[in-house]
Amino acid sequence: MPVVSIEKVGEHDGKEVTIRGWLYNQRESGKLLFPIFRDGTGIIQGVVSQKENPEAFAQMQGMTQESSVMVTGTVRADQRAPGGYELHVTQAVIVQKIPESEPYPIQLKEHGVDFLLDNRHLWMRSPRQASILRIRAEAIRAAREYMDGQGYILTDSPIFTPAACEGTTTLFEVSYIDDQKAYLTQSGQLYVEATAAALGKVYCFGPTFRAEKSKTRRHLTEFWMLEPEAAYAHLEDMMVLGEGLVSHVVQSVVKNRARELETLKRDVKKLETVKPPFPRIQYDEAIKILQKSGKEVKWGDDFGGDEETVLSSQFDRPVMVHRYPTAIKAFYMEPDPKRPELALGFDMLASEGYGEIIGGGERMSSYENLVKRIREQGLPEEAFQWYLDLRRYGSVPHAGFGLGLERTVAWICGTEHIREVIPFPRMIYRMYP
């Protein structure tokens, strides 16, 4: 019999096929068994008749949750069944039966968050978690598709770095060879600035690390970022690129992962509105909106999660807040020539209160100004000599941003916490499993 995946059974209606997977659940009604199988691509209900297939019935009777099985049967359309098809089982081969004395830990009932995180390696088998991971994979695929289509070249940035990129307070220090100090990268940005000078338009896509002692629903200590950088680009270029990228990712998930969004009970109508142009407001205007809403903020303050939630809740799609005060932005941000107290940067805040998913802007292109900023912030000048070389030799206006994959996927999925959208979350007090 042909071996098929559950998501493809509809192509074999009326035919006999073999499915290899696991038993998700099973109920018994007299001389009939109704097992539900999963194989990583979906779930399908089976029917096993004692009268018609006594051997298969005997094999499946008493089968325990998450036991691994290979079943053969005829595919039949049934709109009442999950996925619209049933498998009328004629043969069953048990690969491993989990003993009743040591049942699968995650039963089909409510469990506490800590228990589920301790068993993350098993929790991801549940339909909800599996759907989230498939949506994450689609978001990655769509993001790379969009960037490649815009003429950006994928270049990889190092994980070990000699100095900070986003401030020294969130660095993970590691022991390198011969007692050298190294740090886990906070961002690939500085390195894609170098490859942009070589290739014009580039991006990196990989893990980044921040030693933030934060327990909010928006923070992980290890997460993935997509970071484009382009020579001869300015702030507006990056805002246009960012809204195009986010829109493409969201609409690709809506189109290609409708079943998974349905499993999550996600309101797809809210995602369908995520199309350019996105609203743009200056930091000055954002302060006024927050003050009118009752937030005690003043000009010069940075925005936290609460402020981002208020701002993003005002719009039906992501909003871009631009021109923050230079004092609260990274050392490499280019000041606005019209108002030097402002940086030519922007944050994209996802709608429905999910907050920042993109941060970026124009980079400082002047060697002298960059040296001054490095010294003002007390950064180790010797560690940035290679970065300063980019301004010594053929410096040009350039810009880029970083998109946080997990925050973006959490928003698309509508999850309460970012920890659900990465296979193995790393948080302030969690590094297991």
N, C-alpha and C positions, 0 to 999 in steps of 0.2 A: 504494500500500500504506500502511496506517496505520503511523506512526512510534511505536514503543513503547519504554519503558525496559526494561532487562533484568529488574529486580525485578518487572515486571508481565507478563512473557511467559506466566506460568502461566494468565493470563486469556484467552490466545489459542491454546490447544492445538489443533493441527490446522489452524490458519489461517496465511496468509502475512502476514508483517510486515516492517518495515524497522527496523534497529537502527543508530544512529549512535554510533560510539565509536572505540576504538583496539585494535590487535592486542597482546594481552598475551603470547602465546606461540603457537607453531605447530609441529606435527610432521607428517611426511609418511610415508605407508605405501603404496608402489606408486602406484596411480592414485587414491588418496584423500588429501585434506588434512584435518587436524583442528586448525583454528585455535581459539584461545580469545580471545574478545572481552571487553572491559570498556567500560562507559560511565559510570562514576561511581556507578551504583546497584548494580552487581554484576558477575558474570562469567558467561559462557555458552559452552559448547563448540559449535563449528560442525562441520559435515561438508560437504566439497566434493568432488563426484565428477567426475572427468575425463570419464567416459563420458556422464553425464547432463547436465552443465553445463560443457562444455569452455571457454567464455569466462570463466566465473567462476573455473574452475580455473587458467587462464592468468593471470588478474589476481592471484590470491592466491599462486600458486607463487613462492617466494623472497621473500615479503613479510617485512619486518624488524620487530623488536620495537618497539612504540609508534608504528608508522605509523598514521595516522588513516584510517578507512575507514567507508563506509556499505554495509551488506549487507542484502540481502532474501532471505528464505527462509521455509520452513514450520517452525513450532514443533511439536516432538514430545516427548512425555513420555518420559524415560529415567532411571530411578532411579540408574543408574551414573554419570550425568553430573553435573558441579558444578551445584548448584541444582535438579537433578531434571529439566532440560529440555535438549534440543539444538536447534540451528537448522540445518536442511538448506538450505544456501545455494544460491540460483539466480542471484543477481546480486551483483556487487561493484563498488563505485565507490571508487577510491583517491583520497582527498583529499590526502594527502601521504605519499610513501614516503621513509622515512629511508634515505639511502645507506649501503651496506655499508662504505664507506670512513670514515664518521663514525657509528659505531653509537651507539645509546642508551647513556649512561654507566653506568646501573645495570643490570647484567646479572642473570640469575637465578642468582646465586651469593652467597657470603658477601662482605661488604665491611666495611672498618673503620669505626668510629663517626665519626671525623673526616671521612672521605670522604663518608659518608651525610649528615652535617650540612652539609658544603659544598654538597651537592647536595639540600638539603632541599626545594627547589622541585620536584624530580623524584621524590625518595624518597616523598613523600606519595601518589604514584600506586600504590604497592604495596598489595596487599590488606590487609595488616596495618595500615599507616598509614591507609589510607582507612577501615577499620573503626573505628579509634580516633577519627578526626575525626567520623564519623557518631554514635558514642556520645557524644562531647562535645556535639554539636548536640542530641541527645536529652536530655542532662543539663540543658542550658540551657533547653530548652523545658519540661521537667518542673518545674524550679525556679521558673520564672516562673508556670507554671500553679498550683503549690502556693501561692506567695505571693499571687497574685491571688485565689485561692480563700479565703484566710484574711482577705481584706479589706485587704491592704496595697497602697498606691498606689506605682507606680514613679515615682521622681523622680530626676533626673540631677544628679550632683555634678561640680564643675569639675576639670579636669586640672591647671591652674595654680593653685597655692596660695601664700599669703604666708608660711607658716610650717610647722613640723613638726607631725605628728599622732602619730607613733609614735617620737619621739626624733630627735635631730639627726644621728646618726652614719650614717644610711642615706638621706640626702636627695640627690636629683639636683638640683643647682642649674643654672638656665638663665638666660640673659640675656633680660630682658624689654625692653619699649620704653623708650627714653630712659634707658638704663643702670640701669633698675630690676632688682632681683633677684627671681626667682620660683623656685618649686620644683615638680617633678612630684609629683602627689599620692601619698602613702603609703596613703591610705585616704579613702573618702568619708564616713566616720562623722560627723565634726563637722558636716558640711553636712546630713546626713539627720537629725541632731538638730534642726536648725532647721526642716526641712520637717515633721518629726513634730509640732512645736509648732503647725504650721499645719493639718496634715491628720490627725493622730492616729496612724496606722500607715502607715509608708512603707518603701521600700527602694530602694537604688541597685544597679546591676549594670554594672560597667565595669572598664577597665584601671587598675591601680595599679602603683607603681614603688618599688623598694627598692634602693638602691646597696649591697647586701651583697656583700662580697668572699668569697663562699662558693661552694665547688665541690661541695657535697653533691648527692645525687640528688633532694633535696626543694626545691631553691632555683632560682628564676629572678629576673632583675632586673625583668622586666615580666610581670605576671600579672593575672588577672581575679578580682574578688571580688564576691560578692553580700552586701549589708550592710543588714539590716533594722533599724529603730529604731521603738519604740512608746512613746507617752506613757502614764503611769500603769501601766507594766510593771515587773516585778521580775526577779530572777535566775531564779527557777523558771519564770516565763513564757517566758524565752528558751531555757531548756533543753528545755522541752516543744516550743516552736516548732522548735528545731534538730533534735531527733530526728524530728519529723514531716516536716520538709523533707528531711533526708537519706534517710529511709526511702522517701519518695515518689519521689525521684530514682532511687534504686537499683532499686526495684521497677518503675519505668517503663522503665528500661534493660533489665531482665530480660525484661519483657513485649514491648517493641517493638524490641529490638535483639538478639534471640536469635542470629540468623545471624552478626552481628558478634562476639558473645561467643564463639561456636563457632570462628570464624576465629582468634581470639586464644587459643583453648584455655583459656579462663577456667573455673574451677570454679564453676559457677552455684549449686551447693548452698550455698556459703559466702556468696553474696549473698542468697539466699532467706531467710536467717535475720535479715537486717538489717531488723528491725521493732521498733517501740516495745513496751515501754519499754526504754531503754538503761540499762545499769548506771551508777550514780553513786557516786563515792568522793571523800572530801575529800583535800586536799593532804596532811594529816597521815598518812592511811592510805596514800597513794601513796608517801610517803617510806619507810614501813615495808616495803612490798612491794619497793621497789628495794633497800633494805638487805638484806633476806632473800635477794634474788637475787644478792647479791655486789657491787652497785654502791656505789662510795664517794661517797655523797651525804649531806648533812646538811640539817637544817631551815633553810630560807632560800635554798637553792640553786634556781635555775631549771632546767628540764628541757631537755636537748638531744635530738637525734635518737635517740641510743642509749637514753636513759631512756624516751622515748616508745615506742620499739619494745618494750622490756621490758613496760611497762604495758599497751600495747594487745594484746600477745600473750597476755595472761591471759584474754581474753574472746572470744566468738564473734561479737560485734557491737561497734560503737563504744562506748567508755567515756567518760563525762564526769567530768573531774577539776575540782573546784570549790574556791573559797576558798583561793587562793594567797596568799602573803605580799604585803601592800600594797607593800612596798619593791621588788618585782620586777615590778610591773604599771604600766601607763600612768598618767599624772598625773590622768586624769579618772575613774579607778575609784572607786566608792563603797566606803568601809570597812564592814565588818560591825559593826553597832552592838553586838553581843554580844562581839566580839573585834576591836577596831579594828586590830590588827596584820594582819588578814586582809582581802582585797578580795572584794567580792561579784561575783566573776568565775568563768568556767569555760573550759576547753578541751575540745573533743571530739577524741578520738584514734581514728582509724580502726583497725579490726581488722587482723589479719595483719601487724602490725608497721609499718603505714604512717604512724602518727603523726598530728600535729595537722592537722585539716581545718577546725575552727571555733575561734575565740577571741572571747570577748565577756563581757557581764555588765551590771551596773547602773552607770549613770553618776552622777557626783557632782552632786547637785542644789542644794547650798548655794553661794551666791555667795562667801561669805567663805572657805569651805574650798577652793574651786577656785582663788581668787586665791593662797592660801597655797601650794598645790601647784605652781602655775605658777612662783612665785618660788623655791620650794625647788629646782626642777629647772632654774632658770636659763633659762627660756624667755622669748622677747620678749613682754612683757605687752601692748605696744601692738598687736601682730599678732592678739591674741586678744580684743580689745575686743568684736567682734561676737559671739564665742562666749560671753563673759561676759554680754552682753545677754540671752541665753537664760535666765540665772539672775536677772537683774535684773527681768525682766518676765514674770511668770506661771510661775515655775519649778515643775516637778512631778517626782515620781519617774519615771524613764524608763530604758529598757534596750535593748540590741541586741547584735548580733554581726557578725562577718565570716566568710563561708565562702569558702575558697580553691577556686576552680573546678578548677584544674589538679591540685591534690593530691587532690581528690575523684575526679576522672576517672581519675587514675593508679591509685588504689586500686581503683576499679570495674573497670578494664581489667586490673589485675594487672601493669602495666608496671614495669620495674626503675627507670626514670628518668622524672622529671617532664617532661623535654624532649620526650618523644614525644607529649604530649597537647595541645600548642599548635602551630598551623600553622608559625609561625616563631619558635623559641625565642630569647630574649635571655638570655645568661648572662655571667658575669664576663669571659670572654675571647672572647665570640662575639656579633657583631652582623651577620653575613653568612649567608645572603642576606637 
